[in-house]
Amino acid sequence: MDDKKQAEELASQIERWEKQILEPHLSKHPESKPQRKTSSGIEISTVHFPRLSQSDYLRKLGFPGEYPFTRGVYPNMYRGRLWTFRQYAGYGTCEATNRRFKYLLDRGQTGLSVAFDLPTQMGYDSDHPICLGEVGRAGVAIDTIDDMERLFEGIPLDRVSTSMTINSTACVILAMFIGVAENRGISRRNLSGTVQNDVLKEYVARGTYIFPPKASLKITTDIFSFCSKEMPRWNTISVSGYHIREAGATAVQEVAFTLANATTYVEHAIEAGLDVDEFAPRISFFFNAHNNFFEEIAKFRAARRMWAETVRKRFGAKNERSCMMRFHTQTGGSTLTAQQPLNNIIRVTLQALAAVLGGTQSLHTNSFDEALSLPTEEAVRVALRTQQIIAYESGVTDSVDPVGGSYLIEYLTDQIEEKAKEYLEKIEKMGGVITAIENGFIKDEIEKSAYAYQKQVESGETTVVGVNRFAEEYEQPRILKIDEAVEKEQKQRLAMVKTQRSHRMVEKSLKEIREAALAGGNIIEPIISAARNRVTLGEICATLREIYGTFSEVRT
C-alpha cells in the first residue's frame, strides 16, 4: 500500500474511533472534555496519530548525528559520553567561589560555570559608588586579573571546561582568563569552554548591557574572529534563550527570539569578512527547561532542526558541524517557589529529564532554595545528585533519542517550528533584530506573555502546587547569606592593586585599546595586554564607553 492509501486508511480509522469510541465516552464524562493547551498555547488533542510519511521522516527527522540533527547532534549521544554536569556557581569572594568549585568537582561535576556579580556584568569596578551593596551578591566580583587568578587557584584550566555567563564585559573577562592561563604556562589553544557573549538578549530580557547594539555586535564579532584563529576549542558565544524565557517568554518565543539573535550574529560576522564555516562550529546555545514536559522536549528538537536549516540554506555552510546546534540547559529559575521549597526538587527533576530527553550537551540543575537565596552546599549537592541519578539510574541514556517517534512529540515539534517561524518572519519584515529591539517589539511580546501567565496563576487557571493550590505552612530551610565584609575586603584588594601596579603601563594599555577601537580594529589582544598589566575591568569599560557610547532604552 502506497503512502497516500495508507494515509487515507488511517484517516478513516481515526474518524471511526472518534465517533464510535471517543465521543460516546466524552458524553458520559463531560468533565474531561475541556481543551488542553501547552504553555505556548498549542492545543493538545486527546490522542495523537502518525504524521510523517517515509519521505517526511528522512527530511524532518533523519538519523542522530546527521542533518537536520532533530534526533541529536551525535550518532551515539549519551551511550558514548554523558552530558557535562555543569553547576552554575559564584558568590562573595573569589576564595569562597573557588571553594564551591572544588566542592562540586570533588562530588562529580565535570565542568565549571561561573556566575559574576552585577558590577562585573555591567562594567564597573567594586569601588564605584553605583555598586554599593551589590559587590559579590549575585555572583563573584572580578575587578582585576589578580581576582581571576584567585578564582581558579588550584584548578587545571587545560583539563576542566569552563563556562562564563558574561555578556557586555565578555571581552574583558575572557582576556583575564587567557592571561591567568598563560601566566601558568597554559596555551590559549588548549583552553576549552564558553563565554556567553550574547548581548542582544540583554536589551530585551535581562538589562546588563553597556554599549549600543551595533557596537556590542562589533565586540562580539571581534571575539568570534579572535577565537577562530587563537582558541580552536573555545565556544565563542552561547546564544541564550534562557534569560528570554526567565523574563516571561513562552517556549515558542524562546526558540524564535534566540534564533533571531543567532542569525544576526552570523550575519554580522560574515559582513566583517569571516567565513561561516570558520566560526559557526563554535557557536553554542543556552536554553531553559520549564515544567511542560513534552513541550520542552519538542522545543529542543524544533530549535535544532530550524538552526540546521538556517545555517545550511541561508548562509551556505558546507561543514556539517556548522549546522549542529550544541546547547547547554539550565532548569527554570522562574518556576521555583519560595513556598514549600522542597517541591522544587521535583520540578527540577522533571525539567532536567526533559533536557536530557531533548539532547542537551551540558546541564545545570537549580537548587531547591534558590527562590530564597543563593544556594547552600546541601542544596547544590541535591541538585548535582539529581543529574547523576538521571544519568546512572533512570535508563534514559541507554537508547539514542528514546522519545523519537512519539506522535505527540513530533506534533509539538512541528507546531513549535511553525509558530516560531511566524515570529521570525515578523522580525525580518520589520528590518531585523536591531530594529525589533529598538522599537520594543521583542520586549513587548515577552512582557505580554509574562502578564498572561501571571493572570492565569492568579485566577487558578494554571496550577502552581503550594502557591495557588495545596498551600500550607512550611518551615523555611537554612539559607546562605553574604557577609557585608565581602564588599569591604574586595575594595581593599582593588585599592592595593592600584597602588602596586605600573601607572605608566596602565596608561599605555588604555591608549592601545582606545586606538584599536577608534580604528575599528580587533580589540581583544590589546585587552589581554591590559589585563596582564593589571588594568581593571572598570577602567577598560570606561575607555570603551568613551569610544562606543552607551545604550538607553527608548519606549514609545
BELCOR-V847427 format. One record per residue. N is the residue number from 1. RES is the residue in one small letter. SS is DSSP state (~ for helix, > for strand, _ for the rest). PHI is phi as a letter, one per 30 degrees, with the letter a starting at -180 (999 if undefined). PSI is psi in whole degrees, 0 to 359 (999 if undefined). Layout:
# BELCOR-V847427
n->[N	N]
res->[RES	RES]
ss->[SS	SS]
phi->[PHI	PHI]
psi->[PSI	PSI]
This chain:
# BELCOR-V847427
n->[1	2	3	4	5	6	7	8	9	10	11	12	13	14	15	16	17	18	19	20	21	22	23	24	25	26	27	28	29	30	31	32	33	34	35	36	37	38	39	40	41	42	43	44	45	46	47	48	49	50	51	52	53	54	55	56	57	58	59	60	61	62	63	64	65	66	67	68	69	70	71	72	73	74	75	76	77	78	79	80	81	82	83	84	85	86	87	88	89	90	91	92	93	94	95	96	97	98	99	100	101	102	103	104	105	106	107	108	109	110	111	112	113	114	115	116	117	118	119	120	121	122	123	124	125	126	127	128	129	130	131	132	133	134	135	136	137	138	139	140	141	142	143	144	145	146	147	148	149	150	151	152	153	154	155	156	157	158	159	160	161	162	163	164	165	166	167	168	169	170	171	172	173	174	175	176	177	178	179	180	181	182	183	184	185	186	187	188	189	190	191	192	193	194	195	196	197	198	199	200	201	202	203	204	205	206	207	208	209	210	211	212	213	214	215	216	217	218	219	220	221	222	223	224	225	226	227	228	229	230	231	232	233	234	235	236	237	238	239	240	241	242	243	244	245	246	247	248	249	250	251	252	253	254	255	256	257	258	259	260	261	262	263	264	265	266	267	268	269	270	271	272	273	274	275	276	277	278	279	280	281	282	283	284	285	286	287	288	289	290	291	292	293	294	295	296	297	298	299	300	301	302	303	304	305	306	307	308	309	310	311	312	313	314	315	316	317	318	319	320	321	322	323	324	325	326	327	328	329	330	331	332	333	334	335	336	337	338	339	340	341	342	343	344	345	346	347	348	349	350	351	352	353	354	355	356	357	358	359	360	361	362	363	364	365	366	367	368	369	370	371	372	373	374	375	376	377	378	379	380	381	382	383	384	385	386	387	388	389	390	391	392	393	394	395	396	397	398	399	400	401	402	403	404	405	406	407	408	409	410	411	412	413	414	415	416	417	418	419	420	421	422	423	424	425	426	427	428	429	430	431	432	433	434	435	436	437	438	439	440	441	442	443	444	445	446	447	448	449	450	451	452	453	454	455	456	457	458	459	460	461	462	463	464	465	466	467	468	469	470	471	472	473	474	475	476	477	478	479	480	481	482	483	484	485	486	487	488	489	490	491	492	493	494	495	496	497	498	499	500	501	502	503	504	505	506	507	508	509	510	511	512	513	514	515	516	517	518	519	520	521	522	523	524	525	526	527	528	529	530	531	532	533	534	535	536	537	538	539	540	541	542	543	544	545	546	547	548	549	550	551	552	553	554	555	556]
res->[m	d	d	k	k	q	a	e	e	l	a	s	q	i	e	r	w	e	k	q	i	l	e	p	h	l	s	k	h	p	e	s	k	p	q	r	k	t	s	s	g	i	e	i	s	t	v	h	f	p	r	l	s	q	s	d	y	l	r	k	l	g	f	p	g	e	y	p	f	t	r	g	v	y	p	n	m	y	r	g	r	l	w	t	f	r	q	y	a	g	y	g	t	c	e	a	t	n	r	r	f	k	y	l	l	d	r	g	q	t	g	l	s	v	a	f	d	l	p	t	q	m	g	y	d	s	d	h	p	i	c	l	g	e	v	g	r	a	g	v	a	i	d	t	i	d	d	m	e	r	l	f	e	g	i	p	l	d	r	v	s	t	s	m	t	i	n	s	t	a	c	v	i	l	a	m	f	i	g	v	a	e	n	r	g	i	s	r	r	n	l	s	g	t	v	q	n	d	v	l	k	e	y	v	a	r	g	t	y	i	f	p	p	k	a	s	l	k	i	t	t	d	i	f	s	f	c	s	k	e	m	p	r	w	n	t	i	s	v	s	g	y	h	i	r	e	a	g	a	t	a	v	q	e	v	a	f	t	l	a	n	a	t	t	y	v	e	h	a	i	e	a	g	l	d	v	d	e	f	a	p	r	i	s	f	f	f	n	a	h	n	n	f	f	e	e	i	a	k	f	r	a	a	r	r	m	w	a	e	t	v	r	k	r	f	g	a	k	n	e	r	s	c	m	m	r	f	h	t	q	t	g	g	s	t	l	t	a	q	q	p	l	n	n	i	i	r	v	t	l	q	a	l	a	a	v	l	g	g	t	q	s	l	h	t	n	s	f	d	e	a	l	s	l	p	t	e	e	a	v	r	v	a	l	r	t	q	q	i	i	a	y	e	s	g	v	t	d	s	v	d	p	v	g	g	s	y	l	i	e	y	l	t	d	q	i	e	e	k	a	k	e	y	l	e	k	i	e	k	m	g	g	v	i	t	a	i	e	n	g	f	i	k	d	e	i	e	k	s	a	y	a	y	q	k	q	v	e	s	g	e	t	t	v	v	g	v	n	r	f	a	e	e	y	e	q	p	r	i	l	k	i	d	e	a	v	e	k	e	q	k	q	r	l	a	m	v	k	t	q	r	s	h	r	m	v	e	k	s	l	k	e	i	r	e	a	a	l	a	g	g	n	i	i	e	p	i	i	s	a	a	r	n	r	v	t	l	g	e	i	c	a	t	l	r	e	i	y	g	t	f	s	e	v	r	t]
ss->[_	_	~	~	~	~	~	~	~	~	~	~	~	~	~	~	~	~	~	~	~	~	~	~	~	~	~	~	_	~	~	~	_	_	_	>	>	_	_	_	_	_	>	>	_	_	_	_	_	_	_	_	_	~	~	~	~	~	~	~	~	_	_	_	_	_	_	_	_	_	_	_	_	_	_	_	~	~	~	~	_	_	_	>	>	_	_	>	>	_	_	>	_	~	~	~	~	~	~	~	~	~	~	~	~	~	_	_	_	_	>	>	>	>	>	>	_	~	~	~	~	~	_	_	_	_	_	_	~	~	~	_	_	_	_	_	_	_	_	>	_	_	_	_	~	~	~	~	~	~	~	_	_	_	_	_	_	_	_	_	>	>	>	>	>	_	_	_	_	~	~	~	~	~	~	~	~	~	~	~	~	~	~	_	_	_	_	~	~	~	_	_	>	>	>	_	_	_	_	_	_	~	~	~	~	~	_	_	_	_	_	_	~	~	~	~	~	~	~	~	~	~	~	~	~	~	~	~	~	~	_	_	_	>	>	_	>	>	>	>	_	~	~	~	~	~	_	_	_	_	~	~	~	~	~	~	~	~	~	~	~	~	~	~	~	~	~	~	~	~	~	_	_	_	_	~	~	~	~	~	~	~	>	>	>	>	>	>	>	_	_	_	~	~	~	~	~	~	~	~	~	~	~	~	~	~	~	~	~	~	~	~	~	~	_	_	_	_	_	~	~	~	~	_	_	>	>	>	>	>	>	_	~	~	~	_	_	_	_	_	_	_	~	~	~	~	~	~	~	~	~	~	~	~	~	~	~	_	_	_	_	>	>	>	_	_	_	_	_	_	_	_	_	>	_	_	~	~	~	~	~	~	~	~	~	~	~	~	~	~	~	~	~	_	_	_	_	_	_	_	_	_	_	_	_	_	~	~	~	~	~	~	~	~	~	~	~	~	~	~	~	~	~	~	~	~	~	~	~	_	_	_	~	~	~	~	~	~	_	_	~	~	~	~	~	~	~	~	~	~	~	~	~	~	~	~	~	~	~	_	_	_	_	_	>	_	_	_	>	_	_	_	_	_	_	_	_	_	_	>	_	_	_	_	~	~	~	~	~	~	~	~	~	~	~	~	~	~	~	~	_	_	~	~	~	~	~	~	~	~	~	~	~	~	~	~	~	~	_	_	_	_	_	~	~	~	~	~	~	~	~	~	_	_	_	_	~	~	~	~	~	~	~	~	~	~	~	~	_	_	_	_	_	_	_	_]
phi->[999	d	e	d	d	d	d	d	d	d	d	d	d	d	d	d	d	d	d	c	c	d	d	d	d	d	d	d	b	d	d	c	d	e	d	c	b	d	d	c	i	d	d	c	d	e	a	c	b	e	b	c	d	d	d	d	e	d	d	c	c	i	b	e	i	b	e	c	i	e	c	k	d	b	d	c	h	d	d	c	a	d	d	d	d	b	d	d	a	l	a	i	d	d	d	d	d	e	d	d	e	d	e	d	d	d	c	j	d	c	a	c	b	c	c	c	d	d	e	d	d	c	i	c	d	d	c	d	e	d	c	e	i	c	d	i	d	d	l	d	d	b	c	b	d	d	d	d	d	d	d	c	e	i	c	d	d	d	b	c	d	b	c	b	d	b	b	d	c	e	d	d	d	d	d	d	d	d	e	d	d	d	d	c	i	c	d	d	d	c	d	b	l	b	c	e	h	c	d	d	d	d	d	c	b	b	j	c	c	b	c	d	e	d	d	d	d	d	d	e	d	e	d	e	d	d	d	d	c	c	b	d	c	c	d	d	a	b	d	c	c	e	d	d	d	d	d	k	d	d	d	d	d	e	d	d	d	d	d	d	d	e	d	d	d	d	e	d	d	d	d	d	j	d	d	e	d	d	c	d	d	c	d	b	b	b	c	c	b	c	d	d	e	d	d	d	e	d	e	d	d	d	d	d	d	d	d	e	d	d	d	d	d	d	c	i	d	c	d	e	d	d	c	d	d	c	b	c	b	b	d	d	d	d	d	d	c	d	d	h	d	d	e	d	d	d	e	d	d	d	d	d	d	d	d	d	d	d	j	d	c	a	b	c	c	d	d	d	c	d	d	c	a	d	d	d	d	d	d	d	d	d	d	d	d	e	d	d	d	d	d	c	b	d	i	d	d	d	b	d	h	d	c	e	j	d	d	d	d	d	d	d	e	d	d	d	d	d	d	d	d	d	d	d	d	d	d	d	d	d	j	j	d	e	d	d	d	d	c	i	e	d	d	d	d	d	d	d	d	d	d	d	d	d	d	d	d	d	d	i	d	c	d	b	d	i	c	c	b	h	d	a	d	b	c	d	d	d	c	c	c	d	d	d	d	e	d	d	d	d	d	d	d	d	d	d	e	d	d	c	d	d	d	d	d	d	d	d	d	d	d	d	d	e	d	d	d	d	d	i	d	d	c	d	d	d	d	d	d	d	d	d	d	i	d	d	e	d	d	d	d	d	d	d	d	d	d	c	i	b	c	b	d	c	c	c]
psi->[129	174	319	315	322	318	319	319	317	317	321	317	324	315	317	313	317	318	321	334	306	309	318	324	315	328	330	336	69	340	340	6	332	144	134	144	153	178	343	3	13	127	138	120	169	318	152	153	169	139	340	131	173	320	321	323	311	325	320	335	300	218	152	138	4	152	134	17	20	323	10	153	346	144	326	353	230	352	331	319	130	161	162	128	103	91	129	128	147	124	154	228	165	322	320	317	321	319	320	318	311	325	313	318	321	337	15	1	145	2	152	150	119	130	130	150	169	318	318	319	330	359	28	145	159	340	3	137	329	344	1	124	357	351	122	11	303	359	193	145	128	112	325	172	334	319	318	323	315	324	321	21	128	6	124	99	338	357	348	125	133	124	137	117	88	141	284	327	22	322	325	315	317	318	317	320	315	317	316	313	313	330	336	1	16	125	142	334	342	2	137	144	203	138	130	305	24	84	339	320	343	327	340	345	334	322	1	55	161	300	163	157	318	321	320	321	325	316	319	315	325	318	317	306	314	311	327	332	325	336	76	342	4	133	119	344	149	95	121	116	345	308	332	317	321	331	351	4	157	174	319	314	323	313	312	309	328	314	327	316	314	318	321	318	316	316	314	325	319	319	330	0	5	146	135	324	352	324	334	326	343	9	130	173	163	112	162	157	116	194	336	92	305	324	322	317	313	326	315	320	316	317	318	314	319	319	317	315	319	312	322	310	321	320	358	29	138	337	124	326	335	332	354	122	104	134	152	148	141	138	160	106	323	348	349	146	142	332	135	61	336	338	334	336	319	318	312	322	314	318	317	320	321	320	318	314	337	353	34	154	336	162	135	129	125	154	150	342	9	347	350	325	180	148	145	168	321	315	321	320	318	319	317	318	329	314	316	324	318	317	317	347	339	336	358	347	357	333	139	127	64	343	358	133	351	125	320	315	315	323	311	322	313	318	316	316	315	314	326	321	328	318	316	322	320	314	320	317	328	0	5	180	318	315	317	332	311	328	1	6	308	315	320	318	318	316	323	317	319	318	317	318	316	321	321	321	315	328	345	359	322	126	131	108	130	351	297	1	149	35	148	167	147	160	125	132	168	136	160	129	139	123	135	340	341	314	316	316	317	319	322	317	318	318	322	317	316	332	334	339	170	114	329	317	327	312	319	316	315	325	318	321	314	315	319	318	317	326	354	17	176	127	358	311	316	327	324	315	317	318	318	329	12	27	140	161	316	322	319	314	325	321	317	328	322	324	311	339	185	163	133	130	133	118	136	999]
